[in-house]
Amino acid sequence: MPAWFTVQAVRAEIAPLWAYGAAAAIGIIGLVLAFAFLRKGISGVAPTRQRRR
C-alpha cells in the first residue's frame, strides 16, 4: 500500500520524480518480508522466532 500511494502522489505531481525509486524500494522490501513471513508460517515457525517450538 505505501508504494502504491507513493506512485499515485508522483502521478498527481505532489511528490518529485525521484520518489519512484523510493516506491520501488518500499515495494521490494515489502515483498521480501511477506515471503519470509509466509515461508516461516508454512514451516510452522512463529515470525518472531528462529526455530519451531
Secondary structure, DSSP 4 states (H G I P E B T S, - for coil): -HHHHHHHHHHTTSS-TTHHHHHHHHHHHHHHHHHHHHHHHHHT--TT-SS--
